[in-house]
Amino acid sequence: MPPTSPGRERGGTEVQWDELVPTYQDLAAMTSTHRPGGEEVGANDPPGRTLHVVGSVPLQTAEEVFRALASGLGDRLRRIPDGEVGDRALFAAWQVATFARHPDFEPVPGRRLIEIVKHRRIRPGAARSEIRFADLGFAAAATESYEVFDRLRSDGVIRRGLRFLVSLPSPANCLAMVVAQEDIPVVEPAYEAAMLAEVDAIVSAIPAEDLAIQWDVPWEVRAWDGSPPRFLAQPWFTPVPTGIVDRLHRLASKVPPAAELGYHLCHGDYEHAGNVILGLGRQPRSRLVRSAASRLLREVSFRMTPPPADMRTVTDMASALLDDAPRPVDFLHLPVPRRAGDAYFKPLASFRPPPELDVYLGLIHLSDGLPGARRRIASAEKVLTDFGVATECGWGRRDPETIPGLIALHRRI
């Protein structure tokens, strides 16, 4: 049993992972011969599905995340993230700090409804053609977390063969959330160069055979289907699909062949949007306040830019990313809203993934549990039989108290 690792306190509740989650060895032994109810597994049963954790997990430290995921899901994962803990819990919005400390930028005057995405603009008089970014922080965080990963693997907590998953927002996501629309074309080349330098630093610090890099691209998915949220920048290039693919192929080309490359295509985290928008997910406020605010803003988000009716956008985008890719794509995560049925999955019938590609469908929703997942799996299997499963988006906007139940649901599925 690993030492006690307390989770983040929320509303007076402290999560103790060694009390909630069995050890990886116990789970592996149990599930190798029995189903969750104790029923013997037959020789003709299909193998268990592989699982994917998108990236963010609402715990305090990378070690807590590694221990929770390795003990609960380690025999079903191929890659394990550090949870994007600390400031990175705000996804691309944590890059506000990069622009806040940059001498060439200032806040856009006026207040915004969503303060964490208040845009920055280039200061008057700044040498626009000379703007540079020295350190975005992604490589430093990945290097620190890899040291923990390596230690826990040596201690037998993380099994051999698992890769360390580094999830990165694409530069377009950061710019669309942080920079004033009119300044993005000027800023983008310098910021993209800085992000590529972060990738260089990551692959220099982490052995390629231990590494998987995932590019998170929710803004691109929304831009592809013409529905980016109004509080984010709108596309600044045309044609939009070509511009998206060119940008993502440039990012892919920096990932060395021995490392894995993947994409998380995302509609946006509707189920937990309220917590991240208000910043409530990082403060010990009452669960009632967080829940009420989250439900309200989720409803607003659904009404303003609802999830698409089917998978046409993400399958078209995935196919375009695979075509003429500068290097092989190893894994791909596609989102599945809770309401998805047969019609939602129908466009997936035309998707022809190469046999070596790991496809994960983000169809797990804690709100409707095992019955909902079974229903969505049955619909997906009508058009695609070989896939792993995941949640629709990262876990970072959840209350930590829900994570043990979510891990248990993953195992049952």
Secondary structure, DSSP 8 states (H G I E B T S, - for coil): -----B---BTTB--BHHHHS--HHHHHHHHHHB-TTS-B--TTS-----B---SB--SSSHHHHHHHHHHHHTTTBSEEE-B--GGGGGGGGGGHHHHHS-TTEEE-SS--SSGGG--EEE-TT--GGG------SHHHHHHHHHHHHHHHHHTTSS-TT-EEEEEEE-HHHHHHHHB-GGGHHHHHHHHHHHHHHHHHHHHHHS-GGGEEEEEE-HHHHHHHTT---TTS----SSSHHHHHHHHHHHHHTTS-TTSEEEEE--S--GGGHHHHHHTGGGS---HHHHHHHHHHHHHHHHHHS---SSSHHHHHHHHHHHTT-SS---EEEEE--TT--HHHHGGGGG----TT-EEEEEEE-TTTHHHHHHHHHHHHTTT--S-EEEESS-STTS-GGGHHHHHHHHHH-
